[in-house]
Amino acid sequence: MGGRSFDHIFSMELLFMLMVLSFFCTELRLVSGDLGTATPYSPPYIPTRCFGTRPDQFPPMYLFVAVSEGLWDGGSACGRIYKIRCLSGPNMPCKGRATVEAKVVDFCRQSPCPSTIAMSTDAFAAISHNSSAPINIEYAQI
Ligand SMILES: *[C@@H]1O[C@H](CO)[C@@H](O)[C@H](O)[C@H]1NC(C)=O
């Protein structure tokens, strides 16, 4: 009898621990993201390789990016949305564990691209305090 209730309590604790563990695992993982780097890039943003001079190409809040060769996908990257999280950088520039969702509108203008993803100043500022420091990011297409 005593053994049975002990087992019961034990399995409840185990269940609770598994719930806590799975919560932290989903919290730490972005969306099975890849690792890379990001830098901000400045206006003029038009024309873009994706949408030329179309004025409606930029999403609200100007959250957009220009991607480097590895993500460009021969131009198929245009219009894709990436969820990006700042992981680290010099002097802890990340705004907590904030993420930003940004639309691909361009191919990185610099050759070679200074980072995996060049972000609009607004998109970059959404996740980092320091616009002059490159950051390490986790990113995933959504
Ligand atoms: C921003 O980053 C640059 C380059 O790493 C660094 O020199 C500067 O001190 C940083 N600014 C702040 C406020 O951390």
The ligand as an SDF file (V2000), in Angstrom:
LIG
                    3D

 14 14  0  0  0  0  0  0  0  0999 V2000
   29.4790   48.9300  -30.1370 C   0  0  0  0  0  0  0  0  0  0  0  0
   30.2960   48.0740  -30.8820 O   0  0  0  0  0  0  0  0  0  0  0  0
   31.5490   48.6360  -31.2450 C   0  0  0  0  0  0  0  0  0  0  0  0
   32.2400   47.6320  -32.1410 C   0  0  0  0  0  0  0  0  0  0  0  0
   32.3930   46.3910  -31.5130 O   0  0  0  0  0  0  0  0  0  0  0  0
   32.3290   48.9600  -29.9870 C   0  0  0  0  0  0  0  0  0  0  0  0
   33.5490   49.5570  -30.3340 O   0  0  0  0  0  0  0  0  0  0  0  0
   31.5120   49.9010  -29.1150 C   0  0  0  0  0  0  0  0  0  0  0  0
   32.1780   50.1140  -27.8980 O   0  0  0  0  0  0  0  0  0  0  0  0
   30.1360   49.3270  -28.8470 C   0  0  0  0  0  0  0  0  0  0  0  0
   29.3220   50.2930  -28.1460 N   0  0  0  0  0  0  0  0  0  0  0  0
   28.7260   49.9920  -27.0010 C   0  0  0  0  0  0  0  0  0  0  0  0
   27.8660   51.0720  -26.4240 C   0  0  0  0  0  0  0  0  0  0  0  0
   28.8400   48.9200  -26.4500 O   0  0  0  0  0  0  0  0  0  0  0  0
  1  2  1  0
  1 10  1  0
  2  3  1  0
  3  4  1  0
  3  6  1  0
  4  5  1  0
  6  7  1  0
  6  8  1  0
  8  9  1  0
  8 10  1  0
 10 11  1  0
 11 12  1  0
 12 13  1  0
 12 14  2  0
M  END
$$$$
